[in-house]
Amino acid sequence: MTKSNFFLASLLKVTAFAAVIVIASCNKTDSSLSDNALVTSGTGKSSAKVSAAYTNEVRASGNSYVWRINGVDQGSTSKLADAINNCIGTGNRDVHVITGGNLSAQINLQPGLNLYFHNNILAKKHNGYGFFRDGGGPIGIFDMTLTASQGMGIRTSRASNVTIQNVKIIGGSIGIRIDSHPSRPYEDGRWVKNIDVSNCTFENGSSHGLETYGVDGFTSTTIIAKNMGECGVLLNKTINGTMGTVDAFRCNYGGGYAGLRLANTCERVTINQLFARECGRGYFVLSGSNNCKLNNAQVFDTSDAGIWLENVVACTVEAGCTNEGVYVTGDRSYANVTQNCTP
């Protein structure tokens, strides 16, 4: 056999051997996740599969909900709210809710708690709060849709260090309210600090989308509010805040509330962008507020004033336009916008 033929034969043998290895590896079952480690998730109890590998979790199992703490299943119940509250316990843990379903009772938030909902949909079927905390934080709520026929979606009182991100609330009254006291947040010296509400959406509620009262240190990126009975966003007695975009549509059309309203002595709040369409008012700042700035306003087809800065100090709108009225009273306050523009 010539050297060239010998080399060719050897190459063919190596190639055939490699092909056998590839075929075998493709036919091999992946045993890294056993059937026992798969649970249902998604909207309600869907067939989507995720790993049951969270240390603290709530998952669906048949017609029941199982809660796990510290890697050990603790029990099961037919009520999702009970399973979540049992898993939360006294807080100080991360809880993963990897199923959707109906809430027949309030979820009791606790200090040191982070709730991860993995974009599941929960339906509030009772008259109280969906989620509630009266006391200290920190608290985090992430990646959830909540539907409600009435009542507030999420409320925290007296809790600092609250983070709510990627949450959508449909129906109910106030979507999210964060305040420094359950009944008297307006009193001097009552503050909660370090609040972040970002990438949240509110639709078809009878009251405000997002409301704060007595907050020192507020951040937000994008807030969308559609078809709300009152304000899209209402900041009361909120200081040292920054917001990205507020996008409000049909919030209190025909009434005196606004797509974005600042009231009751807001101070040092900066908003980057406001889109307000078919709201009662577009941007409304009043009641002793000062040093608040809106960088750009796009306000169209409101039933009342497009922009109204009433008896405020150093509150400004730096740019933008509105096809409705502009009213400004107060020292060093102005609205540098054009009028009669189109969306």
C-alpha positions as CSV (number, residue, x, y, z in Angstrom):
1,M,0.0,0.0,0.0
2,T,1.3,3.4,-0.9
3,K,1.9,6.0,1.7
4,S,-0.9,8.2,0.3
5,N,-3.4,5.3,0.3
6,F,-2.4,4.3,3.9
7,F,-2.9,8.0,5.0
8,L,-6.4,8.1,3.4
9,A,-7.5,4.9,5.0
10,S,-6.4,6.1,8.4
11,L,-8.2,9.4,8.0
12,L,-11.5,7.6,7.1
13,K,-11.2,5.4,10.2
14,V,-10.8,8.5,12.4
15,T,-13.7,10.2,10.8
16,A,-16.0,7.2,11.2
17,F,-15.0,6.9,14.9
18,A,-15.7,10.6,15.5
19,A,-19.1,10.3,13.9
20,V,-20.0,7.4,16.2
21,I,-19.1,9.6,19.2
22,V,-21.3,12.5,18.0
23,I,-24.3,10.3,17.3
24,A,-24.0,8.7,20.7
25,S,-23.8,12.0,22.5
26,C,-26.8,13.3,20.6
27,N,-28.9,10.3,21.6
28,K,-27.9,10.5,25.2
29,T,-30.6,11.8,27.6
30,D,-29.6,14.9,29.6
31,S,-29.8,13.7,33.2
32,S,-28.8,17.1,34.7
33,L,-32.4,17.8,35.6
34,S,-34.6,14.9,36.6
35,D,-38.3,14.7,36.1
36,N,-38.8,15.1,39.9
37,A,-37.1,18.5,39.6
38,L,-39.7,19.9,37.2
39,V,-42.8,21.9,38.2
40,T,-45.5,23.7,36.5
41,S,-45.4,27.5,36.1
42,G,-46.9,30.4,34.1
43,T,-50.3,31.9,34.0
44,G,-52.4,29.9,36.4
45,K,-51.1,26.3,36.3
46,S,-49.7,26.0,32.8
47,S,-47.5,23.2,31.3
48,A,-44.3,25.4,31.3
49,K,-41.5,23.7,33.1
50,V,-38.9,25.3,35.4
51,S,-36.4,23.9,37.9
52,A,-37.7,23.4,41.4
53,A,-34.4,24.4,42.7
54,Y,-35.1,27.6,44.6
55,T,-34.3,27.5,48.3
56,N,-37.6,29.1,49.2
57,E,-40.4,28.8,46.6
58,V,-44.1,28.4,46.0
59,R,-45.2,26.1,43.1
60,A,-48.3,24.4,41.9
61,S,-48.7,20.6,42.3
62,G,-51.9,19.3,40.8
63,N,-54.7,21.3,42.4
64,S,-52.6,22.4,45.4
65,Y,-49.7,24.8,46.1
66,V,-46.5,23.6,47.7
67,W,-44.3,25.9,49.7
68,R,-40.6,25.2,50.3
69,I,-38.3,26.8,52.9
70,N,-34.5,26.2,53.1
71,G,-34.7,23.6,50.4
72,V,-37.3,21.4,52.1
73,D,-41.0,21.2,51.1
74,Q,-43.0,22.2,54.2
75,G,-46.6,21.5,53.1
76,S,-49.3,22.1,50.6
77,T,-52.6,24.0,50.5
78,S,-55.4,24.7,48.0
79,K,-55.0,28.4,48.5
80,L,-52.2,30.3,46.8
81,A,-52.2,33.2,49.3
82,D,-51.7,30.8,52.2
83,A,-48.8,29.1,50.5
84,I,-47.1,32.4,49.8
85,N,-47.6,33.7,53.3
86,N,-46.4,30.5,54.8
87,C,-43.3,30.7,52.6
88,I,-42.7,34.3,53.6
89,G,-42.9,33.6,57.3
90,T,-41.2,36.4,59.2
91,G,-39.2,37.5,56.2
92,N,-35.5,37.9,55.8
93,R,-35.5,35.6,52.7
94,D,-35.9,35.5,49.0
95,V,-39.1,33.8,47.9
96,H,-39.7,32.6,44.3
97,V,-43.4,32.2,43.3
98,I,-43.2,30.1,40.2
99,T,-46.9,29.7,39.5
100,G,-49.8,32.0,38.9
101,G,-53.3,31.8,40.4
102,N,-56.0,33.4,42.5
103,L,-55.3,35.3,45.7
104,S,-58.1,34.8,48.2
105,A,-56.4,36.8,51.0
106,Q,-53.8,39.6,51.5
107,I,-50.1,38.8,51.1
108,N,-48.3,40.0,54.3
109,L,-45.0,41.6,53.4
110,Q,-42.2,41.3,55.9
111,P,-38.8,43.0,56.4
112,G,-35.9,41.6,54.6
113,L,-38.1,40.0,51.9
114,N,-37.6,39.8,48.2
115,L,-40.6,38.3,46.2
116,Y,-39.8,37.1,42.7
117,F,-42.9,36.2,40.6
118,H,-41.2,35.2,37.3
119,N,-43.8,37.2,35.2
120,N,-46.7,35.1,36.5
121,I,-50.2,36.5,36.7
122,L,-52.1,36.7,40.0
123,A,-55.8,37.6,40.3
124,K,-56.9,39.3,43.5
125,K,-60.3,37.9,44.5
126,H,-60.8,39.7,47.8
127,N,-61.6,43.3,48.8
128,G,-58.5,44.1,50.8
129,Y,-54.9,45.0,49.7
130,G,-53.2,42.6,47.4
131,F,-49.9,43.1,49.2
132,F,-49.5,45.1,52.4
133,R,-46.8,46.1,54.9
134,D,-47.1,48.5,57.9
135,G,-43.6,48.5,59.4
136,G,-40.0,48.4,58.4
137,G,-38.3,47.2,55.3
138,P,-36.4,46.4,53.2
139,I,-38.8,44.8,50.8
140,G,-38.6,43.9,47.1
141,I,-41.3,42.8,44.6
142,F,-40.3,41.8,41.1
143,D,-41.8,40.6,37.8
144,M,-45.6,40.2,38.4
145,T,-48.9,41.0,36.9
146,L,-51.8,41.5,39.3
147,T,-55.4,41.8,38.3
148,A,-58.0,43.2,40.7
149,S,-61.7,44.1,40.7
150,Q,-61.4,46.5,43.6
151,G,-59.0,47.7,46.4
152,M,-55.3,48.6,46.3
153,G,-52.8,46.4,44.6
154,I,-49.7,47.1,46.8
155,R,-49.4,49.3,49.8
156,T,-46.4,49.9,52.2
157,S,-46.5,52.2,55.2
158,R,-43.5,53.1,57.3
159,A,-41.2,50.9,55.3
160,S,-37.9,52.3,53.9
161,N,-35.8,50.6,51.2
162,V,-38.7,49.4,49.1
163,T,-38.0,48.3,45.5
164,I,-40.8,47.4,43.1
165,Q,-39.8,46.6,39.5
166,N,-41.5,45.2,36.4
167,V,-45.0,45.0,38.0
168,K,-48.2,45.5,36.1
169,I,-51.5,46.1,37.9
170,I,-54.8,46.0,36.1
171,G,-58.0,47.2,37.7
172,G,-58.7,47.9,41.4
173,S,-58.3,51.4,42.9
174,I,-54.8,52.7,43.7
175,G,-52.2,50.5,42.0
176,I,-49.2,51.2,44.3
177,R,-49.2,53.5,47.3
178,I,-46.1,54.0,49.4
179,D,-46.4,56.3,52.5
180,S,-44.6,57.1,55.7
181,H,-47.7,56.5,57.9
182,P,-50.9,54.6,57.3
183,S,-53.1,57.7,58.2
184,R,-50.9,60.7,58.9
185,P,-48.0,60.8,56.4
186,Y,-48.4,64.6,56.1
187,E,-47.1,65.2,59.6
188,D,-43.7,66.7,60.1
189,G,-40.9,64.3,60.6
190,R,-42.6,61.3,59.0
191,W,-40.4,60.0,56.1
192,V,-39.6,56.7,54.4
193,K,-36.4,56.6,52.4
194,N,-34.9,55.0,49.4
195,I,-37.9,54.0,47.3
196,D,-37.6,52.6,43.8
197,V,-40.6,52.0,41.6
198,S,-39.5,51.2,38.1
199,N,-40.9,49.8,34.9
200,C,-44.4,49.5,36.2
201,T,-47.7,49.7,34.4
202,F,-51.2,50.6,35.7
203,E,-54.4,50.1,33.7
204,N,-58.2,50.5,34.2
205,G,-58.0,51.4,37.9
206,S,-60.5,53.7,39.6
207,S,-57.9,55.9,41.3
208,H,-54.2,56.7,41.0
209,G,-51.7,54.4,39.3
210,L,-48.7,55.3,41.6
211,E,-49.0,57.4,44.7
212,T,-46.4,58.4,47.3
213,Y,-46.7,60.4,50.5
214,G,-43.8,61.2,52.8
215,V,-40.9,59.9,50.8
216,D,-37.3,61.1,50.9
217,G,-35.2,59.6,48.2
218,F,-37.4,58.4,45.3
219,T,-36.3,56.9,42.0
220,S,-38.2,55.6,39.0
221,T,-37.5,54.8,35.4
222,T,-40.6,54.2,33.3
223,I,-44.2,54.4,34.6
224,I,-47.1,53.8,32.2
225,A,-50.7,54.6,33.3
226,K,-53.7,54.0,31.1
227,N,-57.4,54.6,31.7
228,M,-57.0,55.5,35.4
229,G,-59.8,57.2,37.3
230,E,-57.5,59.8,38.9
231,C,-53.7,60.5,38.5
232,G,-51.4,58.4,36.5
233,V,-48.7,59.4,39.0
234,L,-49.2,61.4,42.2
235,L,-46.3,62.5,44.3
236,N,-47.2,64.0,47.7
237,K,-44.6,65.4,50.1
238,T,-41.9,63.6,48.1
239,I,-38.4,65.0,48.1
240,N,-35.0,64.3,46.5
241,G,-36.5,62.3,43.6
242,T,-35.7,61.4,40.0
243,M,-38.0,59.9,37.5
244,G,-37.4,58.8,33.9
245,T,-40.5,58.7,31.8
246,V,-44.2,59.0,32.8
247,D,-46.5,57.9,30.0
248,A,-50.2,58.7,30.9
249,F,-53.2,58.1,28.7
250,R,-56.8,58.9,29.6
251,C,-56.2,59.5,33.3
252,N,-59.2,61.4,34.8
253,Y,-60.3,62.9,31.5
254,G,-63.0,65.5,32.4
255,G,-61.7,65.9,35.9
256,G,-59.1,67.9,37.8
257,Y,-56.4,65.2,38.3
258,A,-53.5,64.9,36.0
259,G,-51.2,62.5,34.2
260,L,-48.5,63.6,36.6
261,R,-49.2,65.7,39.7
262,L,-46.9,66.9,42.4
263,A,-48.5,68.3,45.6
264,N,-48.1,68.9,49.3
265,T,-44.6,70.3,49.3
266,C,-42.7,68.2,46.9
267,E,-39.1,69.4,46.7
268,R,-36.1,68.7,44.5
269,V,-37.8,66.3,42.1
270,T,-36.6,65.9,38.5
271,I,-38.6,64.2,35.8
272,N,-37.0,63.6,32.4
273,Q,-40.1,63.1,30.2
274,L,-43.8,63.3,30.4
275,F,-46.3,62.1,27.8
276,A,-49.8,62.9,28.8
277,R,-52.7,62.4,26.4
278,E,-56.4,62.8,27.0
279,C,-55.9,63.3,30.8
280,G,-57.8,65.8,33.0
281,R,-54.6,67.9,33.2
282,G,-51.2,67.0,31.9
283,Y,-48.7,68.3,34.4
284,F,-50.0,69.8,37.7
285,V,-47.7,71.1,40.4
286,L,-49.1,72.9,43.5
287,S,-49.3,73.2,47.3
288,G,-46.0,74.7,48.3
289,S,-43.8,72.5,46.0
290,N,-40.4,73.9,45.1
291,N,-37.3,73.2,43.0
292,C,-39.1,70.6,40.8
293,K,-38.1,70.3,37.2
294,L,-39.6,68.5,34.2
295,N,-37.2,68.3,31.3
296,N,-39.6,67.7,28.5
297,A,-43.4,67.7,28.4
298,Q,-45.5,66.3,25.5
299,V,-49.1,67.0,26.5
300,F,-52.1,66.7,24.2
301,D,-55.9,66.8,24.2
302,T,-56.4,67.3,27.9
303,S,-59.8,68.3,29.2
304,D,-58.3,71.1,31.4
305,A,-54.9,72.8,31.5
306,G,-52.1,71.1,29.8
307,I,-49.5,72.5,32.2
308,W,-50.4,74.2,35.5
309,L,-47.7,75.4,38.0
310,E,-49.7,77.0,40.8
311,N,-48.1,79.1,43.5
312,V,-44.8,77.2,43.5
313,V,-41.2,78.2,43.8
314,A,-38.5,77.4,41.2
315,C,-40.6,74.8,39.5
316,T,-39.9,74.6,35.7
317,V,-40.7,72.8,32.5
318,E,-37.6,73.1,30.4
319,A,-38.9,72.1,27.0
320,G,-41.8,70.5,25.1
321,C,-45.2,71.4,23.8
322,T,-48.9,71.2,24.5
323,N,-52.0,72.0,22.6
324,E,-53.8,73.1,25.8
325,G,-53.4,76.0,28.2
326,V,-50.3,76.8,30.2
327,Y,-50.7,78.5,33.5
328,V,-47.7,79.5,35.8
329,T,-47.7,81.4,39.1
330,G,-44.8,81.5,41.5
331,D,-41.3,82.9,42.0
332,R,-38.7,81.7,39.4
333,S,-41.2,79.2,37.9
334,Y,-41.8,78.9,34.1
335,A,-42.9,76.5,31.4
336,N,-40.7,76.8,28.3
337,V,-43.0,75.0,25.9
338,T,-44.6,75.7,22.5
339,Q,-48.4,75.5,22.0
340,N,-50.8,74.4,19.3
341,C,-48.5,71.4,18.4
342,T,-49.7,68.0,17.2
343,P,-48.9,64.6,18.7
